[in-house]
């Protein structure tokens, strides 16, 4: 039996939010760590869903324990702002200093390279964060993780 308010009425419009799958998240983390291994650096790789919730995480045995949380925060920052962490300085440059200072004090916000959003048809569905190498190495590993799902 249909609910009384639905009988004869048009069906309600549903809202669908796409999200990164656990398979894609794991594939990204593996690719990022594989790239780090190729570069000879030790990193942590975190992949989050569109809401910044951790979906996959890999830690290389000799990676810094401090960078565990940094990798997660890079992914969280990229997913939350829908912006690569390397682009924050540029993004904030047009704002008054007081605005910049307040934004930079947000918990978990990382404003240097290593966090990249994952988009599907222009919609951010997750993000990857890598930490443990130099900023350039972290960026390269995160990009390798992103490439793993683009090519799939």
C-alpha positions, 0 to 999 in steps of 0.5 A: 500500500502506498503512503496516502500523500504519494497516491496519484502524486508525482514521484519525489525528486531524489538526490544522488551523491556519488562517492569514491568506492572502496575498490578505487580508494584502495587502488589509489593508496596502493598506486601512491605507495608504489610510486613512493617506493619507486622514488625511494621515499617512505610515505603514508597515503590516505584516501577519503570519500566526498565528506572527508571520511577515511576510506583507505590508508597505507603506511610504509614501514619506515614512514614518519609517524607524524605524517600519518595524520598529515596524510589524512588531513591533506586528503580531508582538506582536498575533499572538503575544499574541493581544491588541491592543497597546493593551490591554497596560497593562490586561492587565498591571495585575493583575500584580506590578511584577516580572512587568510589568517582565520582560514589558515587556523581551521583544524585539519587544513593543510595548505601545501602539496600532497592532497588532490581531490578526485572528481568524476564529471566535475563532481568531487567524489573523494580525495587522496593525501600523501605525506612523508616525502618532500612536498614535490614527492608527496604531490607526485605520489598523490598524482600517481594515486589519482592516475590509477583511477583515471586509467581504470 
